[in-house]
């Protein structure tokens, strides 16, 4: 057996666990931001993940509630949301449009501080991004090749991409 054919066979076997049950589409990776990640690092990771997830989002909502005082940048985002949508601090399930650059920025700013934020994937088939517990639990789903793009952008920005890990489930 040639070396090329042997390598192809090994890579095919390696990739099989990531395929769907029918073997046609790769399963997305379930990823989590490590607890205790510095706030500025968390924001950068969230920003890059949202950049990758946003084009497929069919619905996005966020609770304007935090268990801790909102930092100044989050206060500014809350004021902007109130002005644009009429939603006020303390409201739940406030819908934001990630195709609107301003609203996407507000979402990114609030995620590390909110008790709940979600982005639903195509056809509301499942949550592709979720944050809860005042930003201490942040997770998302991305196919491996898209996660690699995020990892490359994080490295380029000086952020260790290993601040996110694959979920054990």
C-alpha positions as CSV (number, residue, x, y, z in Angstrom):
1,X,0.0,0.0,0.0
2,X,1.4,3.4,-1.0
3,X,2.2,6.0,1.7
4,X,-0.3,8.4,0.2
5,X,-3.1,5.7,0.3
6,X,-2.2,4.7,3.8
7,X,-2.3,8.4,5.0
8,X,-5.7,8.9,3.3
9,X,-7.1,5.8,5.0
10,X,-5.8,6.9,8.4
11,X,-7.3,10.4,8.0
12,X,-10.6,8.9,6.8
13,X,-10.7,6.7,9.9
14,X,-9.8,9.7,12.1
15,X,-12.6,11.9,10.6
16,X,-15.3,9.2,11.0
17,X,-16.2,10.0,14.6
18,X,-17.0,13.5,13.6
19,X,-19.5,12.5,10.9
20,X,-23.2,12.4,11.5
21,X,-25.0,9.1,11.9
22,X,-25.6,8.9,8.1
23,X,-22.0,9.6,7.4
24,X,-22.8,12.6,5.2
25,X,-22.3,15.8,7.3
26,X,-19.8,16.4,10.0
27,X,-21.2,17.0,13.5
28,X,-20.5,20.4,14.9
29,X,-18.1,20.5,17.8
30,X,-19.5,21.5,21.2
31,X,-17.1,24.0,22.7
32,X,-17.0,25.9,26.0
33,X,-15.1,28.9,27.2
34,X,-13.0,28.0,30.2
35,X,-14.5,29.3,33.4
36,X,-12.4,32.0,34.9
37,X,-11.2,33.4,31.6
38,X,-10.3,37.1,31.9
39,X,-13.1,39.4,30.8
40,X,-11.2,41.0,28.0
41,X,-10.2,37.6,26.7
42,X,-13.8,36.3,27.0
43,X,-15.0,39.3,25.0
44,X,-12.5,38.7,22.2
45,X,-13.4,35.0,22.0
46,X,-17.2,35.8,22.1
47,X,-16.6,38.4,19.3
48,X,-14.8,36.0,17.0
49,X,-17.3,33.1,17.7
50,X,-20.3,35.5,17.0
51,X,-18.6,36.6,13.8
52,X,-18.6,33.0,12.7
53,X,-22.0,32.0,14.0
54,X,-24.0,35.2,13.0
55,X,-24.4,34.5,9.3
56,X,-26.4,31.3,10.1
57,X,-28.4,32.8,12.9
58,X,-32.2,32.7,12.5
59,X,-33.0,34.1,15.9
60,X,-31.0,35.9,18.7
61,X,-32.2,36.8,22.2
62,X,-30.7,38.1,25.4
63,X,-31.9,38.8,28.9
64,X,-31.1,42.3,30.1
65,X,-30.4,40.9,33.6
66,X,-27.1,40.4,35.4
67,X,-26.3,39.0,38.8
68,X,-23.6,41.6,39.1
69,X,-23.5,45.4,38.5
70,X,-23.2,46.1,34.7
71,X,-19.8,47.6,33.8
72,X,-19.8,51.0,32.0
73,X,-19.6,49.5,28.4
74,X,-22.5,47.2,29.2
75,X,-24.5,50.2,30.6
76,X,-23.9,52.0,27.3
77,X,-25.2,49.0,25.4
78,X,-28.3,48.8,27.6
79,X,-29.0,52.5,27.0
80,X,-28.6,52.0,23.2
81,X,-30.9,48.9,23.3
82,X,-33.5,50.9,25.2
83,X,-33.3,53.7,22.7
84,X,-33.4,51.4,19.6
85,X,-36.0,48.8,20.8
86,X,-37.7,50.2,23.9
87,X,-36.5,47.2,26.0
88,X,-35.4,48.1,29.5
89,X,-32.9,46.5,32.0
90,X,-34.6,43.6,33.7
91,X,-36.4,42.4,30.6
92,X,-36.0,38.8,29.3
93,X,-35.8,37.4,25.8
94,X,-35.0,40.7,24.1
95,X,-34.6,40.0,20.4
96,X,-31.6,41.5,18.6
97,X,-30.7,41.3,14.9
98,X,-27.1,40.2,14.4
99,X,-27.1,41.4,10.8
100,X,-27.2,44.9,12.3
101,X,-23.6,45.8,13.2
102,X,-24.7,48.0,16.2
103,X,-27.0,45.3,17.6
104,X,-24.3,42.6,17.1
105,X,-21.9,44.8,19.1
106,X,-24.4,45.3,21.9
107,X,-25.0,41.5,22.1
108,X,-21.2,40.9,22.2
109,X,-20.8,43.5,24.9
110,X,-23.6,42.1,27.1
111,X,-22.9,38.4,26.7
112,X,-20.1,38.1,29.4
113,X,-22.5,39.8,31.9
114,X,-26.0,38.5,31.2
115,X,-27.8,35.6,32.9
116,X,-28.9,34.3,29.4
117,X,-28.2,34.8,25.7
118,X,-28.9,32.5,22.8
119,X,-28.4,32.3,19.1
120,X,-30.5,29.8,17.3
121,X,-29.1,28.2,14.2
122,X,-30.8,27.5,10.8
123,X,-34.5,26.6,11.1
124,X,-34.3,27.0,14.9
125,X,-32.9,23.4,14.8
126,X,-30.9,24.1,17.9
127,X,-28.9,26.6,19.9
128,X,-25.6,27.4,18.2
129,X,-24.5,29.8,20.9
130,X,-25.4,30.1,24.6
131,X,-24.3,32.2,27.5
132,X,-25.7,31.9,31.1
133,X,-24.9,32.5,34.7
134,X,-23.6,36.0,34.3
135,X,-21.2,35.0,31.6
136,X,-19.6,32.1,33.5
137,X,-21.1,29.5,31.1
138,X,-20.5,30.3,27.5
139,X,-20.8,27.6,24.8
140,X,-21.3,27.2,21.1
141,X,-21.4,24.7,18.3
142,X,-19.3,25.0,15.1
143,X,-18.1,22.5,12.5
144,X,-14.3,21.8,13.0
145,X,-13.2,23.8,9.9
146,X,-15.1,26.9,11.1
147,X,-13.7,26.5,14.6
148,X,-10.2,26.4,13.0
149,X,-11.0,29.8,11.3
150,X,-11.9,31.2,14.7
151,X,-8.8,29.8,16.3
152,X,-6.6,31.4,13.6
153,X,-8.3,34.8,14.2
154,X,-7.8,34.5,17.9
155,X,-4.1,33.7,17.5
156,X,-3.8,36.6,15.2
157,X,-5.3,38.9,17.9
158,X,-2.9,37.5,20.5
159,X,-5.5,35.3,22.3
160,X,-4.8,31.7,23.3
161,X,-7.5,29.7,21.5
162,X,-7.2,27.0,24.1
163,X,-9.3,29.2,26.4
164,X,-12.1,27.2,24.7
165,X,-12.3,23.5,25.0
166,X,-14.4,20.8,23.5
167,X,-17.3,19.6,25.7
168,X,-17.0,16.1,27.0
169,X,-20.7,15.4,26.0
